[in-house]
Amino acid sequence: MAILTEQTLKIEKMELPKFKYSPNAFELDIFENVEGTCSVCNEKRHIKYTSSFYSVDEPEYICPWCIADGKASEKYEGEFNDYEGIENSENIEKELLLQASERTPSYTSWQQEVWLTHCNEPCAFVGYADTNTIEPLMEELNDDIENNGYDPDFIKSSLTKDGSLVGYLFQCVNCYQHRLHVDCD
């Protein structure tokens, strides 16, 4: 058990950064409560990023503040989400693509992440989705369920948050339309 010092208490009271395209980031399985020194800012921190980071170098510890301000991507010339993996990227402003790829934490997936878009902007990743999650959203998600390469009935009956067939629920930051990406092991 870590001993709380005055410095640790100050860190604990810092407000966590907000991510436009991942508003629930701290509720997902991509951050761990581990004390350490951030490889980017060299500050003692209490929360470590544990998901994807695409870079030649592999930093030991990245804090959420260095994700949000872009310093981690800049220092290591890396991306948290593949710029090319953002849907319809040719129709989206470069600054928005960079915010999603370089200043937004990724999510855990079976294959490489796919970031969905709507209204010419990256959507917000809401969280993992199972059949119960998508049931009240079926009308909104119908196109995504019908056109993703998997049998729609199989998706409707077998989608899980952490199994072999996982749903990734997104929501448009402009019109609030939900989108669904499905991935299988």
ZABA-114907 format. One record per residue (C-alpha): residue number from 1; residue in one letter; x, z, y. Coordinates in steps of 0.001 Angstrom, whole numbers. Each point is the difference from the previous one (the first is absolute). Example, Ala and Ser with C-alpha at 12.3 -4.5 7.8 and 13.67 -1.06 7.14 Angstrom:
<pt><resi>1</resi><resn>a</resn><px>12300</px><pz>7800</pz><py>-4500</py></pt>
<pt><resi>2</resi><resn>s</resn><px>1370</px><pz>-660</pz><py>3440</py></pt>
! end
This chain:
<pt><resi>1</resi><resn>m</resn><px>0</px><pz>0</pz><py>0</py></pt>
<pt><resi>2</resi><resn>a</resn><px>1396</px><pz>-1006</pz><py>3408</py></pt>
<pt><resi>3</resi><resn>i</resn><px>629</px><pz>2693</pz><py>2586</py></pt>
<pt><resi>4</resi><resn>l</resn><px>-1834</px><pz>-746</pz><py>3211</py></pt>
<pt><resi>5</resi><resn>t</resn><px>2298</px><pz>134</pz><py>2987</py></pt>
<pt><resi>6</resi><resn>e</resn><px>-908</px><pz>-330</pz><py>3667</py></pt>
<pt><resi>7</resi><resn>q</resn><px>1167</px><pz>-3632</pz><py>-98</py></pt>
<pt><resi>8</resi><resn>t</resn><px>-2118</px><pz>-714</pz><py>-3119</py></pt>
<pt><resi>9</resi><resn>l</resn><px>-3047</px><pz>1508</pz><py>1680</py></pt>
<pt><resi>10</resi><resn>k</resn><px>512</px><pz>-2269</pz><py>3026</py></pt>
<pt><resi>11</resi><resn>i</resn><px>207</px><pz>-3022</pz><py>-2302</py></pt>
<pt><resi>12</resi><resn>e</resn><px>-3111</px><pz>1120</pz><py>-1880</py></pt>
<pt><resi>13</resi><resn>k</resn><px>-1925</px><pz>113</pz><py>3286</py></pt>
<pt><resi>14</resi><resn>m</resn><px>949</px><pz>-3580</pz><py>978</py></pt>
<pt><resi>15</resi><resn>e</resn><px>-2955</px><pz>-2311</pz><py>-70</py></pt>
<pt><resi>16</resi><resn>l</resn><px>323</px><pz>-2618</pz><py>-2694</py></pt>
<pt><resi>17</resi><resn>p</resn><px>39</px><pz>-3591</pz><py>1225</py></pt>
<pt><resi>18</resi><resn>k</resn><px>-3109</px><pz>-2137</pz><py>-276</py></pt>
<pt><resi>19</resi><resn>f</resn><px>90</px><pz>-3410</pz><py>-1652</py></pt>
<pt><resi>20</resi><resn>k</resn><px>-2556</px><pz>-2553</pz><py>1203</py></pt>
<pt><resi>21</resi><resn>y</resn><px>171</px><pz>-1970</pz><py>-3229</py></pt>
<pt><resi>22</resi><resn>s</resn><px>187</px><pz>3032</pz><py>-2313</py></pt>
<pt><resi>23</resi><resn>p</resn><px>-2141</px><pz>2737</pz><py>1558</py></pt>
<pt><resi>24</resi><resn>n</resn><px>-78</px><pz>2042</pz><py>-3228</py></pt>
<pt><resi>25</resi><resn>a</resn><px>3721</px><pz>-304</pz><py>-772</py></pt>
<pt><resi>26</resi><resn>f</resn><px>531</px><pz>3739</pz><py>-396</py></pt>
<pt><resi>27</resi><resn>e</resn><px>-2842</px><pz>256</pz><py>-2512</py></pt>
<pt><resi>28</resi><resn>l</resn><px>1572</px><pz>-2614</pz><py>-2302</py></pt>
<pt><resi>29</resi><resn>d</resn><px>2819</px><pz>434</pz><py>-2482</py></pt>
<pt><resi>30</resi><resn>i</resn><px>2666</px><pz>-1466</pz><py>2306</py></pt>
<pt><resi>31</resi><resn>f</resn><px>1333</px><pz>3131</pz><py>1711</py></pt>
<pt><resi>32</resi><resn>e</resn><px>1466</px><pz>3096</pz><py>-1587</py></pt>
<pt><resi>33</resi><resn>n</resn><px>449</px><pz>3446</pz><py>1532</py></pt>
<pt><resi>34</resi><resn>v</resn><px>3761</px><pz>263</pz><py>-343</py></pt>
<pt><resi>35</resi><resn>e</resn><px>2405</px><pz>1496</pz><py>2492</py></pt>
<pt><resi>36</resi><resn>g</resn><px>2952</px><pz>-2186</pz><py>834</py></pt>
<pt><resi>37</resi><resn>t</resn><px>1810</px><pz>-1927</pz><py>2674</py></pt>
<pt><resi>38</resi><resn>c</resn><px>-1418</px><pz>-3382</pz><py>932</py></pt>
<pt><resi>39</resi><resn>s</resn><px>2500</px><pz>-2806</pz><py>-645</py></pt>
<pt><resi>40</resi><resn>v</resn><px>-1192</px><pz>-1726</pz><py>3175</py></pt>
<pt><resi>41</resi><resn>c</resn><px>-322</px><pz>2640</pz><py>2741</py></pt>
<pt><resi>42</resi><resn>n</resn><px>2178</px><pz>2682</pz><py>-1642</py></pt>
<pt><resi>43</resi><resn>e</resn><px>-2683</px><pz>2622</pz><py>756</py></pt>
<pt><resi>44</resi><resn>k</resn><px>-927</px><pz>2717</pz><py>-2484</py></pt>
<pt><resi>45</resi><resn>r</resn><px>-3468</px><pz>-879</pz><py>-1276</py></pt>
<pt><resi>46</resi><resn>h</resn><px>-2556</px><pz>1306</pz><py>-2456</py></pt>
<pt><resi>47</resi><resn>i</resn><px>-1703</px><pz>-3212</pz><py>-1089</py></pt>
<pt><resi>48</resi><resn>k</resn><px>1681</px><pz>-2913</pz><py>-1775</py></pt>
<pt><resi>49</resi><resn>y</resn><px>-1280</px><pz>-3534</pz><py>-526</py></pt>
<pt><resi>50</resi><resn>t</resn><px>47</px><pz>-948</pz><py>-3709</py></pt>
<pt><resi>51</resi><resn>s</resn><px>-1563</px><pz>-3470</pz><py>-250</py></pt>
<pt><resi>52</resi><resn>s</resn><px>1351</px><pz>-3540</pz><py>416</py></pt>
<pt><resi>53</resi><resn>f</resn><px>2685</px><pz>-903</pz><py>2499</py></pt>
<pt><resi>54</resi><resn>y</resn><px>1539</px><pz>-3464</pz><py>-311</py></pt>
<pt><resi>55</resi><resn>s</resn><px>3595</px><pz>70</pz><py>1217</py></pt>
<pt><resi>56</resi><resn>v</resn><px>3505</px><pz>-692</pz><py>-1260</py></pt>
<pt><resi>57</resi><resn>d</resn><px>802</px><pz>3687</pz><py>613</py></pt>
<pt><resi>58</resi><resn>e</resn><px>-1902</px><pz>2837</pz><py>-1647</py></pt>
<pt><resi>59</resi><resn>p</resn><px>-315</px><pz>2869</pz><py>2465</py></pt>
<pt><resi>60</resi><resn>e</resn><px>-159</px><pz>3422</pz><py>-1621</py></pt>
<pt><resi>61</resi><resn>y</resn><px>-2727</px><pz>1420</pz><py>2277</py></pt>
<pt><resi>62</resi><resn>i</resn><px>-2376</px><pz>-1680</pz><py>2471</py></pt>
<pt><resi>63</resi><resn>c</resn><px>-2316</px><pz>2131</pz><py>2109</py></pt>
<pt><resi>64</resi><resn>p</resn><px>-3401</px><pz>-1278</pz><py>1184</py></pt>
<pt><resi>65</resi><resn>w</resn><px>1064</px><pz>105</pz><py>3666</py></pt>
<pt><resi>66</resi><resn>c</resn><px>2750</px><pz>-2551</pz><py>-667</py></pt>
<pt><resi>67</resi><resn>i</resn><px>-2527</px><pz>-2244</pz><py>-1739</py></pt>
<pt><resi>68</resi><resn>a</resn><px>-2481</px><pz>217</pz><py>2880</py></pt>
<pt><resi>69</resi><resn>d</resn><px>2506</px><pz>-766</pz><py>2755</py></pt>
<pt><resi>70</resi><resn>g</resn><px>1691</px><pz>-2818</pz><py>-1951</py></pt>
<pt><resi>71</resi><resn>k</resn><px>3421</px><pz>1657</pz><py>-86</py></pt>
<pt><resi>72</resi><resn>a</resn><px>230</px><pz>-39</pz><py>-3815</py></pt>
<pt><resi>73</resi><resn>s</resn><px>-711</px><pz>-3733</pz><py>-206</py></pt>
<pt><resi>74</resi><resn>e</resn><px>2386</px><pz>-700</pz><py>2858</py></pt>
<pt><resi>75</resi><resn>k</resn><px>2879</px><pz>2085</pz><py>-1357</py></pt>
<pt><resi>76</resi><resn>y</resn><px>-234</px><pz>-1337</pz><py>-3551</py></pt>
<pt><resi>77</resi><resn>e</resn><px>-1388</px><pz>-3476</pz><py>820</py></pt>
<pt><resi>78</resi><resn>g</resn><px>-2841</px><pz>689</pz><py>-2397</py></pt>
<pt><resi>79</resi><resn>e</resn><px>-3742</px><pz>-148</pz><py>-460</py></pt>
<pt><resi>80</resi><resn>f</resn><px>-2507</px><pz>2443</pz><py>-1430</py></pt>
<pt><resi>81</resi><resn>n</resn><px>-2432</px><pz>-2829</pz><py>-663</py></pt>
<pt><resi>82</resi><resn>d</resn><px>1048</px><pz>-3565</pz><py>-686</py></pt>
<pt><resi>83</resi><resn>y</resn><px>-536</px><pz>-2065</pz><py>3149</py></pt>
<pt><resi>84</resi><resn>e</resn><px>-750</px><pz>-3020</pz><py>-2213</py></pt>
<pt><resi>85</resi><resn>g</resn><px>-2427</px><pz>2098</pz><py>-2068</py></pt>
<pt><resi>86</resi><resn>i</resn><px>-2372</px><pz>418</pz><py>2923</py></pt>
<pt><resi>87</resi><resn>e</resn><px>-3000</px><pz>-2228</pz><py>-606</py></pt>
<pt><resi>88</resi><resn>n</resn><px>-539</px><pz>-2909</pz><py>2430</py></pt>
<pt><resi>89</resi><resn>s</resn><px>3162</px><pz>884</pz><py>1922</py></pt>
<pt><resi>90</resi><resn>e</resn><px>71</px><pz>-3422</pz><py>1663</py></pt>
<pt><resi>91</resi><resn>n</resn><px>-3154</px><pz>961</pz><py>1968</py></pt>
<pt><resi>92</resi><resn>i</resn><px>1175</px><pz>3426</pz><py>1168</py></pt>
<pt><resi>93</resi><resn>e</resn><px>2105</px><pz>980</pz><py>3010</py></pt>
<pt><resi>94</resi><resn>k</resn><px>3594</px><pz>737</pz><py>-950</py></pt>
<pt><resi>95</resi><resn>e</resn><px>-42</px><pz>3479</pz><py>1609</py></pt>
<pt><resi>96</resi><resn>l</resn><px>-2938</px><pz>1035</pz><py>-2218</py></pt>
<pt><resi>97</resi><resn>l</resn><px>1788</px><pz>-1314</pz><py>-3088</py></pt>
<pt><resi>98</resi><resn>l</resn><px>3119</px><pz>1949</pz><py>946</py></pt>
<pt><resi>99</resi><resn>q</resn><px>-2025</px><pz>3169</pz><py>526</py></pt>
<pt><resi>100</resi><resn>a</resn><px>-1486</px><pz>-357</pz><py>-3500</py></pt>
<pt><resi>101</resi><resn>s</resn><px>3294</px><pz>-883</pz><py>-1669</py></pt>
<pt><resi>102</resi><resn>e</resn><px>2530</px><pz>2123</pz><py>1912</py></pt>
<pt><resi>103</resi><resn>r</resn><px>-1951</px><pz>2966</pz><py>1435</py></pt>
<pt><resi>104</resi><resn>t</resn><px>-2621</px><pz>701</pz><py>-2662</py></pt>
<pt><resi>105</resi><resn>p</resn><px>649</px><pz>1845</pz><py>-3267</py></pt>
<pt><resi>106</resi><resn>s</resn><px>-756</px><pz>-1950</pz><py>-3127</py></pt>
<pt><resi>107</resi><resn>y</resn><px>-2255</px><pz>992</pz><py>-2883</py></pt>
<pt><resi>108</resi><resn>t</resn><px>802</px><pz>329</pz><py>-3690</py></pt>
<pt><resi>109</resi><resn>s</resn><px>-1043</px><pz>-3012</pz><py>-2075</py></pt>
<pt><resi>110</resi><resn>w</resn><px>630</px><pz>-1548</pz><py>-3389</py></pt>
<pt><resi>111</resi><resn>q</resn><px>1384</px><pz>-3231</pz><py>1430</py></pt>
<pt><resi>112</resi><resn>q</resn><px>1343</px><pz>-588</pz><py>3486</py></pt>
<pt><resi>113</resi><resn>e</resn><px>-2420</px><pz>1098</pz><py>2712</py></pt>
<pt><resi>114</resi><resn>v</resn><px>-2413</px><pz>-2460</pz><py>1579</py></pt>
<pt><resi>115</resi><resn>w</resn><px>-1235</px><pz>854</pz><py>3491</py></pt>
<pt><resi>116</resi><resn>l</resn><px>-3477</px><pz>-1343</pz><py>746</py></pt>
<pt><resi>117</resi><resn>t</resn><px>-1148</px><pz>-1230</pz><py>3406</py></pt>
<pt><resi>118</resi><resn>h</resn><px>-3208</px><pz>-576</pz><py>1904</py></pt>
<pt><resi>119</resi><resn>c</resn><px>-818</px><pz>-1108</pz><py>3553</py></pt>
<pt><resi>120</resi><resn>n</resn><px>3535</px><pz>-1442</pz><py>324</py></pt>
<pt><resi>121</resi><resn>e</resn><px>1664</px><pz>3396</pz><py>-416</py></pt>
<pt><resi>122</resi><resn>p</resn><px>1316</px><pz>2076</pz><py>-2916</py></pt>
<pt><resi>123</resi><resn>c</resn><px>-2615</px><pz>2363</pz><py>-1381</py></pt>
<pt><resi>124</resi><resn>a</resn><px>483</px><pz>3735</pz><py>-359</py></pt>
<pt><resi>125</resi><resn>f</resn><px>769</px><pz>1147</pz><py>-3529</py></pt>
<pt><resi>126</resi><resn>v</resn><px>-2707</px><pz>2607</pz><py>-668</py></pt>
<pt><resi>127</resi><resn>g</resn><px>1064</px><pz>1049</pz><py>-3483</py></pt>
<pt><resi>128</resi><resn>y</resn><px>-220</px><pz>-627</pz><py>-3709</py></pt>
<pt><resi>129</resi><resn>a</resn><px>-3408</px><pz>-997</pz><py>-1307</py></pt>
<pt><resi>130</resi><resn>d</resn><px>-1872</px><pz>329</pz><py>-3279</py></pt>
<pt><resi>131</resi><resn>t</resn><px>-3446</px><pz>-1173</pz><py>-1112</py></pt>
<pt><resi>132</resi><resn>n</resn><px>-1682</px><pz>2962</pz><py>1734</py></pt>
<pt><resi>133</resi><resn>t</resn><px>1818</px><pz>-761</pz><py>3262</py></pt>
<pt><resi>134</resi><resn>i</resn><px>-1025</px><pz>-3648</pz><py>99</py></pt>
<pt><resi>135</resi><resn>e</resn><px>-3573</px><pz>427</pz><py>-1248</py></pt>
<pt><resi>136</resi><resn>p</resn><px>-1549</px><pz>637</pz><py>3443</py></pt>
<pt><resi>137</resi><resn>l</resn><px>2164</px><pz>-2798</pz><py>1483</py></pt>
<pt><resi>138</resi><resn>m</resn><px>-849</px><pz>-2744</pz><py>-2517</py></pt>
<pt><resi>139</resi><resn>e</resn><px>-1684</px><pz>-2291</pz><py>2520</py></pt>
<pt><resi>140</resi><resn>e</resn><px>2988</px><pz>208</pz><py>2359</py></pt>
<pt><resi>141</resi><resn>l</resn><px>2518</px><pz>-426</pz><py>-2811</py></pt>
<pt><resi>142</resi><resn>n</resn><px>-1769</px><pz>-2746</pz><py>-1925</py></pt>
<pt><resi>143</resi><resn>d</resn><px>2354</px><pz>-2813</pz><py>1113</py></pt>
<pt><resi>144</resi><resn>d</resn><px>3089</px><pz>2063</pz><py>-827</py></pt>
<pt><resi>145</resi><resn>i</resn><px>-1407</px><pz>954</pz><py>-3416</py></pt>
<pt><resi>146</resi><resn>e</resn><px>-1046</px><pz>-3565</pz><py>-835</py></pt>
<pt><resi>147</resi><resn>n</resn><px>3213</px><pz>-1703</pz><py>1156</py></pt>
<pt><resi>148</resi><resn>n</resn><px>2984</px><pz>2059</pz><py>-1077</py></pt>
<pt><resi>149</resi><resn>g</resn><px>862</px><pz>-1392</pz><py>-3426</py></pt>
<pt><resi>150</resi><resn>y</resn><px>-1587</px><pz>2760</pz><py>-2076</py></pt>
<pt><resi>151</resi><resn>d</resn><px>-3414</px><pz>-68</pz><py>-1663</py></pt>
<pt><resi>152</resi><resn>p</resn><px>-2468</px><pz>1482</pz><py>2536</py></pt>
<pt><resi>153</resi><resn>d</resn><px>-1909</px><pz>1939</pz><py>-2682</py></pt>
<pt><resi>154</resi><resn>f</resn><px>3254</px><pz>1478</pz><py>-1277</py></pt>
<pt><resi>155</resi><resn>i</resn><px>862</px><pz>1138</pz><py>3532</py></pt>
<pt><resi>156</resi><resn>k</resn><px>-3438</px><pz>1512</pz><py>528</py></pt>
<pt><resi>157</resi><resn>s</resn><px>232</px><pz>1987</pz><py>-3248</py></pt>
<pt><resi>158</resi><resn>s</resn><px>3710</px><pz>796</pz><py>-383</py></pt>
<pt><resi>159</resi><resn>l</resn><px>1546</px><pz>461</pz><py>3442</py></pt>
<pt><resi>160</resi><resn>t</resn><px>2016</px><pz>3224</pz><py>348</py></pt>
<pt><resi>161</resi><resn>k</resn><px>2086</px><pz>1750</pz><py>2625</py></pt>
<pt><resi>162</resi><resn>d</resn><px>2949</px><pz>577</pz><py>-2315</py></pt>
<pt><resi>163</resi><resn>g</resn><px>-493</px><pz>-1885</pz><py>-3279</py></pt>
<pt><resi>164</resi><resn>s</resn><px>784</px><pz>-3487</pz><py>-1253</py></pt>
<pt><resi>165</resi><resn>l</resn><px>-2391</px><pz>-1749</pz><py>2423</py></pt>
<pt><resi>166</resi><resn>v</resn><px>328</px><pz>1510</pz><py>3481</py></pt>
<pt><resi>167</resi><resn>g</resn><px>-1969</px><pz>-716</pz><py>3150</py></pt>
<pt><resi>168</resi><resn>y</resn><px>1540</px><pz>98</pz><py>3476</py></pt>
<pt><resi>169</resi><resn>l</resn><px>-2609</px><pz>428</pz><py>2702</py></pt>
<pt><resi>170</resi><resn>f</resn><px>637</px><pz>-1326</pz><py>3499</py></pt>
<pt><resi>171</resi><resn>q</resn><px>-2141</px><pz>6</pz><py>3138</py></pt>
<pt><resi>172</resi><resn>c</resn><px>107</px><pz>-2276</pz><py>3027</py></pt>
<pt><resi>173</resi><resn>v</resn><px>1197</px><pz>1868</pz><py>3089</py></pt>
<pt><resi>174</resi><resn>n</resn><px>-2278</px><pz>-2135</pz><py>2196</py></pt>
<pt><resi>175</resi><resn>c</resn><px>-3362</px><pz>-514</pz><py>-1729</py></pt>
<pt><resi>176</resi><resn>y</resn><px>426</px><pz>2623</pz><py>-2780</py></pt>
<pt><resi>177</resi><resn>q</resn><px>-693</px><pz>-2470</pz><py>-2828</py></pt>
<pt><resi>178</resi><resn>h</resn><px>1385</px><pz>1293</pz><py>-3303</py></pt>
<pt><resi>179</resi><resn>r</resn><px>2345</px><pz>-2103</pz><py>-2149</py></pt>
<pt><resi>180</resi><resn>l</resn><px>1235</px><pz>559</pz><py>-3539</py></pt>
<pt><resi>181</resi><resn>h</resn><px>3232</px><pz>-982</pz><py>-1728</py></pt>
<pt><resi>182</resi><resn>v</resn><px>215</px><pz>469</pz><py>-3761</py></pt>
<pt><resi>183</resi><resn>d</resn><px>3180</px><pz>357</pz><py>-2011</py></pt>
<pt><resi>184</resi><resn>c</resn><px>687</px><pz>424</pz><py>-3704</py></pt>
<pt><resi>185</resi><resn>d</resn><px>2974</px><pz>1288</pz><py>-1989</py></pt>
! end
